[in-house]
Amino acid sequence: MDGFDAPHDAMPWRGLDPVDWSALRALGHRMLDDMMDHLAGIAEQPVWTRLPDALRNELADGPLPRQGEGAEAAYDDFRRLVLPYATGNLHPRFMGWVHGGGNPVGMLAELLAGALNANLGGRDHAPIEVERQVIRWAADMVGLPETSSGLLVTGTSIANMIALLVARTFTLGPSVRHEGLQQSRLVAYTSQAIHDCIPAAMDMTGIGTDALRRIRCDSAHRIDLAALRGAIANDRAAGLQPFFIAGTAGTVDVGAIDDLDALAELCAAEGIWFHVDAAFAALVCLSPKLRPLLRGIERADSVAFDFHKWGQVPYDAGCILVREQSHQLATFASPAAYLRRESRGLAGGHPWPCDLGPDLSRGFRALKVWMTLKAYGADRLGAVAETCCANASYLAERVAREATLELLAPVTLNTVCFRICDGTDDLDRLNADIVIDLHESGLVAPSTTFVDGRLAIRAAITNHRTQREDMDALVDMVLATVAKRKNR
């Protein structure tokens, strides 16, 4: 029994609390012990296991539960249907997409945040002050003034969209909020290597993807500054209004970093909003050794990044920082009668987070960031980034020693793109099949991308649990998979 009982007419109404707290408490302790065991033994488990068709169909076809089965039965279903078939990013040999590995303190913080059930849209309460402190810490991390504002959001995709909207309002004035774009002819600029969330934001904000100039990259996969200057000049000559440049700190394909200092100079000279998409690489700023790679980020008008990547905070925990709070307020503040602000009482504490972004209902995701930083410290998180980059460099060296492997891009940070270059005329298909085979083996999980038109095996080293021997294991398994295919 888990302490729950079905309501009936003879019972007083108890809402959703249990009849017997001790039984639910015991189940909670069991859940916590199970998850601690799961994390402690993660390296001995498969990286990924496909959800069997029978269980997939059970999830797809199960009807809405009209009568509850109780918390214990629900937890049993979680253990059976969900736990063995998760993404795999907790595992040290998950090297595919840039997913952080989470951390046990952050997991516990999620429990505490759920218990408080605080709405961080507004009003005067401690959870909002926790988020404000996290934003100040984040601004300090990248070198923005302590008076900068910001929010924790779902991820960099939404953070980039918020930055785009703030830049739009800054350029056209607050009247754009009720007049719309009208005949304005805004244009924005990124490199060809930008994450797809930037064009998606151009689409969803109504500015349009045709107004986004994707500038070619140089040989180091950074935005070509001469081409960017030429595009801006051409657009001004055509009567268009350049308003937004997004530099990238850590491109999604190869981890390249644009020359942020040069972009800052250009934006200052041209009067254009300077934004940095630093989805994972912002955490490089916590490493004294790596921080110079992001020189110029401190000059940005806005920065977007994720704590749930190299910050190792459990999903989701994105962050948007804006140098001047007034620009964020001009974009989003919209007082309503039922949200009246007061100088004291629970309705105090303005400006509220809902004045800085689109969400009124907001969870307490700041707690897991706050507790992660307090528990481990910024220096240790910076050391995680350094270790990941060192592992990537070692992997690149190992690839270079193998005659049948080819490195496809320089290794700037944590991403290594390589492939098998022997054995078939259709190398793209071969390398794609190798990655699928590795996934299905459960032993290691890289991903794929295209570099200069060639399909690459992509290893993004983001997990704090990953070690050098995992790099050797990846190469050994790639070579073994090729050999196995040849012997079929």
N, C-alpha and C positions, 0 to 999 in steps of 0.2 A: 504494500500500500504506500501511496505517496502523500497522503494527508488530504486529498481532495474527495469531495463527495458531491453527488448530484443534488441540486436544489429540489425541494418539494414543499408543498404547502405547509407542512408541519414544522419546517425549519426556519429560523430567522435568516434573513438575507445577509450573506457575508460577502457579496461581491465576488471577486476572483481570488481572494486570499484563502489559504487552505484551512480546513477544519483542524488539522493537526500540523502545527509548524515543525515539530520534531521530525516527522517523516520526510517532509520536503527538505529540511536541513540535511538529513542524511543523504538524500538523493543529490543535493548540491555538492556535498563533500565527495561523493562518488564521482560526479562529473569532473570536479577539479582534479582529483587524483588520476582519473583516466586521461585527461588532457595533459597533465604533467608527464605521465608515462609516455603518451604519444610523442610529445616534444623530445623527451630524453632519448627515445629510441628511434628518432626519425631517420637517421642515417642507415639503419638496418632495414628500412621498409622500401618498397618500390618507389621510384620517383613519381610514377604515374601509372594508374591502372584504369583501363576503360570500364565505364559503367556497363554491366551486362544488360542485354536487351530486355530480359525479364524484369529487372529492377527499373530500367528506364520506362518501360511500359506501365509499371506500377505507379511511378511518379506522374506519368502523363495522364493516366486514366482514373486515378483515385478520386472519388467524389468529395465534395465539401463535407467535412465532418459535422454532422448536426448535433450529435451528443459527444462530448469529450471523452477520450479514452484514458485521460490522466497523464500526468507529467512523466511518470516512469515509462509508460508505454511509448510516449512520444520520444523520449530519450533513446529507448531501445531501437526505434525506427531510425533515428539519427545515426546510431552506431552501425546499423545494417545497411542503410541506403546512401549515406552521405560520407561519413568519415573515411572509408577506404578508397573513395573515388574523387578526392578533391584535386585541385589544380596541380599540386606538387611543389609549389614554390617554397615550402618550408624546408625542402630537402637540399642538402649541400650540392647535389649534382643537377639541380634545376638551373640551367644556364640559358634558357631560351629567351623569353621576354624579360624586360627590366622590371621584375617583381621583387620587392624586398622579402626577407625571410621572416618578418615579424619578430617579436621578442616576448618572453614570458611575463615580464612586468607590464607590458602593454596589454597583454591578454587579460591580466587581472584588473587593469584599469577599465577595460571594457565592462567587466562585471560591476565595478563601482559606479560607472557612468549609467549603466542600465538601471541600477538600483535607485539612483537619484532621479532619473527620468526628467532631467532639466531641459527646458526649451530655451535655447540661447539666441532666440530672435531678438529679445529685448528685456527690459526691466532691470531692476537693481538687485543682483544677487552674485554670490561668489563665483559660480562657474563662468560668468562673463568676464570677471576680472582675471581668471585663469587664462582664458583665451587671449585677453589683451596682453598678458605677460608673455605668452608664447609668441604673439606677433612682435612684441618688442625684442624678444630673443632672436627671432628670425631676421628682423631688420638688422640687428647687430651682427648677425652671422654673415650677411652679404655686404655689410658696410653702408646700409642706408641710415638716415638720421633716426634717432630714437623717437622722433615725433611722427614718423611714417605710420600709415594706417594699413589695415589689411584684414583678412578673414581666413579662417580655415574652411575649406570647401571639399567637395568630393574628390577632386583631382585637378591636375594641371589643365585638362580640357576646359573645365568650367572657369578655372583661374585665368586662362588665356582669353576666354570670352569676356570676362569681367574687365580685363585690361583693355580689350578692344572697345568696349562700350564707354569706358572712362575716357579713352583717347578721343573717341567720336564726340563726346560731350565737351571735352576740353577744346576741341578744334572748332566746333560749330556753335557752341554755347548751349545753355540749358533749354533754350526754346526748342531744340531738336526733340526733346522728350514729348512735346505735344504737337509740334508741326511735322515731325518726321524728317526724312532726309531731303524732301522736296527736290530741288534741282541741283543739290550739292553733288560734286563729282569727286568724291574721296577715292584715293588710291593708297594701298598699303604694300609693303615689301617684305619678303622673306627670301631665304635661299631655297633652292630646289630640294634640299634635304630636310625641309621642315616637316614636323609631324602633321598628320592629316587634320588634327583638331583645329589648326589655324584656318585653313580653307573652310572647314565646317562652321567655324565661328563667323566667318565672313558671310556665309550663306544664311545662318540662323539669325544674325543681327540685321539682315536686310540690306547690308552694304553690297553683297554679291561677290561671288568668286571671280567674276571677270575683273573686279577691281583689285585683285591681288596679283602683284607681279612676283613671279618666282624666278629669282635671279640665279644664274648659273653659279656653280661652285668652282673653286680653283683645284689644283692638284692635291691639296690637303683636305678637300671636301668641306671647305669653308666658303662662305658667301664671297663672291668676287666683288671687291670694293669698286673697282673701275667700272664694271658693268652696272653696279648699283647706282653710282653717280650718274652714269649715262642715262639710265632709266628715269631717274628723278628729273633730270634736265629735259628729257623728251616729254615727260608728262606735264611739266610746268609749261612748256612751250605749246602744248595742246590744250591748255586751259584747265587742266585737271589739278586737284588739290592733294598733294602728298601729305599724309597725316600720321602714319604709323609704320615703324620699322621694327620687326621682331628678329633680334639676334638669337642664335641658338647656342646654348651651352650644353653640349652632349647630344649630337644628332642621333636620331633613332636607329639608323643603319650602322654607323661605324663609330659613334661617340666623338665626332669632331667638335671643336669649339670655335665659333666665329671670333674674329678679332674684335672683342667687345669694346676695347678702348677706342679703336678707330671708328667703330659705329657710333659711339658716344660723341666723338668729335664731329662726325658728319651730321648727326641729328641736331646737335647744338648749332651748327652753322646754318642748317636748313630750316630750323624751327619745327622739327618733326618729333613726335612722341617716340621715345626710345624704350622699347620693351624687351625683356630677356625671357625666353622660354628655357628655363633651367630645370626641366622636369626631374631629373635625377642628379645632375651635376652640381646643383647649388650646394649640396652637402660637402663638396670638395673644399668649400671655404672654411670648414672646420679643421682642415689639415694644413699646417704651416708649410709642408713640403709641396702640396698640390695647389694651394690657394693662388699662386701667381698665374696659373692657367686661366683664371677667371678675371684677370685684371680688367677693370672697366665696368664690371657688374654693379659696382657701388655708385656709378653715375646714371644708372637706369631710372626712368620715370616709374616703371613697374617691373616686378619680377614675379614669375610663376614657377612653382616647383611642388614636389611631393615629399612629405615626410614618410610616406609608406614605401618609398623605394630605398635609397641608401640610408635614410633615417631609421629604417627597420621597424617603423611603427605599424601596427596592424591596420589593414585596410578599413575604411578609407580615410586619408588625411592629406589633402592637397592644401596649398597655401597661395594666396595672392597678396603681394605687398605693393603699396602705392606710396610714392614719395610724399605727396601732398594730400592730406586727408580731405581738404576742401574739394578737390576734384572728384573724389569718390562720393562725397555727400551730394555734390551737384548732380551726379549721375543717378543716384538711387534713392535719396531721402524723399519720402512721400507720406507725410503725417496724415493719419486718419482719425476721426473722432473717437473711435473705440480703442485707439492706441495713443490716447492723449499722454504726453509726457508731463511729469511734474518735477518740481525742484527737490522734493523729498518723498519718502514712502517707496513702496514697491514699484511705482511708476516712474521713479527717478533714474539716474544713471545714464542719461542720454549724452551723446548720440548712441543709439542702440545699434547692434550689428545689422539689423534689417535696414538701417539707413546707409549701409555700405555695400549692399549686395542684394540679389533678387529674392533671397529666402527669408520668410518670416518664421517658419517652423525649422529649427536647427537643433540637431543633437549635440551632446557634449563630447564631440570628438577631440576637443582640446585636451581632455584629461589624459588620454593615452599618450599624447605628444609630451605634455607637461611631465608626466611620471617617467616616461622614457628618458627625457633629458635630465631630470633630477636623479634618477636611479643610476644611469650609466655615465652621464657627463658628456659634454661636447667633445672633449679630447678623445674619448674612447670611440665615439661615432666617427670622428675624423680618422682614427686609426683603422676603422672598418673600411673606409673608402681607400686608404692607402694600401691596405692588404689586398683588396679586390683588384686594384690597379697593378700591384706587384704580381698577383696570380695571372692576370691577363698578359703581362709582359713575359712571364715564364711560359705561358701557353704559346705565345707567338714564337718564342725561341724554339720550343719543342716542334712546332709546325715546320719551322725553317729547316730543321734537321732531318725531316722525312722527305725522301725523294719524290714520293707520290702525292705529297700535299703542297698546296700553294697558298700563300698569304695574299689576300686580295686588297687590303687597305692598311695604312699605318695604324698602329695602336696608340691612341692618344690617352685614353682612360681605361675603361674596363671591358671594352668590346673587341672581340677578335673575330674577323671574317676570313674564312679560309675554305678550301674545298679539295676534294680528291681531283687530281688532274690527269689520271691515267686509267685506262680500262675500257673506254667506250667513246663513240662519236657524240653521244648525247649526254654530255657531262652534267647539264642542268637536271635532267631527269634522274641520273644516277645519284647525285648529291641530295636531291629531294627525297628519293627513296631511302637513302641511308638514314636521314633524319627521322623519317617515319618508323623505320625499323628500330632505331634507338629508342624512340618513344614507347613503342610496343614492347620492347624488352624490359622496360621499367628500370633500366640501369643508369641512364643518363638522358637529359632532355635539353639539347640545344634547339635553336629555331633556324629559320632560313630568311634570307633577304636577297636583294639584287645589288651588286656593286659593279658599276660600269657595265651594266647589261648582263652580268654573269651571276648565276645563282650561287649564293654562298651559304655555307654552314656558319651560323652566327652564334657565338658564345658570349653572352653578357653576364659578367661575373658581378653579382649584386648581393648575394647572400652572405651574411656574416659567418655562416657555418662552413663555407667552402674553403678548402685547403689546397695546397700545391699538389698533393697526390690525386685530387679530383681532376686536375688539369691533365695529368698523365693518363688517368683512367679514360677521359674523353677521347684523347688521341688513340689510345690502344683500342678502344671499342670501335672507333671509326674504321681503323685499319682492319680489325677483326671482322667487322660487318662486310667490308669490301671483299675480303678473302672468302668469307662464307658465300657471298653472292657468286663469286667466280667458280666456286666448287659445286654449285647446284647442278 
